[in-house]
Amino acid sequence: MRFYEIELLGVPQFVFAWRVDAQKHRNFFDHKPDFLEISVPEAGRMVSEHSDGTVSISQPGMLGLITSDMSATCYAYNGERVRHTTAAVRVKYNIRRHDTESGCDIAALKARMKAGNVALLPIQEYLEDSYDSVLNILKKIVALHTSTEPADRLAAVAQWYQLLSAVTEFTLRKLDAEETGALPSERNYAAKAVKYINRNYAERLKVEDIANHLGISEGYLHRVFKRVEGCSVLAYLNRKRVYAAIELMETKNLSLKEATYNVGIDDPAYMSRLFKKTTGLSVRDYFREKPVDGWQP
């Protein structure tokens, strides 16, 4: 996995935070000093033509990055309509690019993380089980940054750090999985389990059902999933259900009880406990901020 090591040297100041929904979207970035943008594509594909001649395509499910070392023209693939949530800051930072194929001293990296304010941001990587949580943090940043309440601007900065933390945790989990040397067959089982959960979480799904679908034992599924994904199968399933419920409450205006039944859980009280464990906030506190409005370019 390729990733950036970002050592923050100051407090970030927001340049913008918004939700983009546009036809034929186009941008140009040219080595902007102290600039750092994190986005999550939700619909449509974006092409990036880099100054070194390489071309990359970001798709829904990936993390989008613009850092100070980038020079690229970005535009919608075939003029597609694109939608993404994004936040950018200016902050002094040191940057180091890692390509793990060429060797990365994980122990030394973790030592640097203990010694300073270091974030790890993956390059062209699908967020997998972290997609929903990272997207929801970005949505909260947009809501807080566009609020007229001064205290909310400070809360937006706190959420920015939470965003870096969530993405760093995801990156570390992937690095640890690579370091343990998971076999291709194990990665394949884990990927199939993730795909099955994402398609069927709204059913009364159990870990036993997933193992049976894959034709392996529950114990083996637990070991493989933990090694590759860094969490248990049940933890992944619960996170998926919580963030699916959040999406239903935000977009369909459902109550917690209604959303609970629509994501495969029968007990709203149990969902409340999962909600607090997953997001760190009660349902009431989570939705206290102003809802996110679509930003029109």
Rosetta blueprint (number, residue, H / E / L):
1 M L
2 R E
3 F E
4 Y E
5 E E
6 I E
7 E E
8 L E
9 L L
10 G L
11 V L
12 P L
13 Q E
14 F E
15 V E
16 F E
17 A E
18 W E
19 R E
20 V E
21 D E
22 A E
23 Q E
24 K L
25 H L
26 R E
27 N E
28 F E
29 F E
30 D E
31 H L
32 K L
33 P L
34 D L
35 F E
36 L E
37 E E
38 I E
39 S E
40 V E
41 P E
42 E E
43 A E
44 G L
45 R L
46 M E
47 V E
48 S E
49 E E
50 H E
51 S L
52 D L
53 G L
54 T L
55 V E
56 S E
57 I E
58 S E
59 Q L
60 P L
61 G L
62 M E
63 L L
64 G E
65 L E
66 I E
67 T L
68 S L
69 D L
70 M L
71 S E
72 A E
73 T E
74 C E
75 Y E
76 A E
77 Y H
78 N H
79 G H
80 E L
81 R E
82 V E
83 R E
84 H E
85 T E
86 T E
87 A E
88 A E
89 V E
90 R E
91 V L
92 K L
93 Y E
94 N E
95 I E
96 R E
97 R E
98 H E
99 D E
100 T H
101 E H
102 S H
103 G L
104 C L
105 D L
106 I H
107 A H
108 A H
109 L H
110 K H
111 A H
112 R H
113 M H
114 K H
115 A H
116 G L
117 N L
118 V E
119 A E
120 L E
121 L E
122 P E
123 I L
124 Q L
125 E L
126 Y E
127 L L
128 E H
129 D H
130 S H
131 Y H
132 D H
133 S H
134 V H
135 L H
136 N H
137 I H
138 L H
139 K H
140 K H
141 I H
142 V H
143 A H
144 L H
145 H H
146 T L
147 S L
148 T L
149 E L
150 P H
151 A H
152 D H
153 R H
154 L H
155 A H
156 A H
157 V H
158 A H
159 Q H
160 W H
161 Y H
162 Q H
163 L H
164 L H
165 S H
166 A H
167 V H
168 T H
169 E H
170 F H
171 T H
172 L H
173 R H
174 K H
175 L H
176 D H
177 A H
178 E H
179 E H
180 T L
181 G L
182 A L
183 L L
184 P H
185 S H
186 E H
187 R H
188 N H
189 Y H
190 A H
191 A H
192 K H
193 A H
194 V H
195 K H
196 Y H
197 I H
198 N H
199 R H
200 N H
201 Y L
202 A L
203 E L
204 R L
205 L L
206 K L
207 V H
208 E H
209 D H
210 I H
211 A H
212 N H
213 H H
214 L H
215 G L
216 I L
217 S L
218 E H
219 G H
220 Y H
221 L H
222 H H
223 R H
224 V H
225 F H
226 K H
227 R H
228 V H
229 E H
230 G L
231 C L
232 S L
233 V H
234 L H
235 A H
236 Y H
237 L H
238 N H
239 R H
240 K H
241 R H
242 V H
243 Y H
244 A H
245 A H
246 I H
247 E H
248 L H
249 M H
250 E H
251 T H
252 K L
253 N L
254 L L
255 S L
256 L H
257 K H
258 E H
259 A H
260 T H
261 Y H
262 N H
263 V L
264 G L
265 I L
266 D L
267 D L
268 P H
269 A H
270 Y H
271 M H
272 S H
273 R H
274 L H
275 F H
276 K H
277 K H
278 T H
279 T H
280 G L
281 L L
282 S L
283 V H
284 R H
285 D H
286 Y H
287 F L
288 R L
289 E L
290 K L
291 P L
292 V L
293 D L
294 G L
295 W E
296 Q L
297 P L
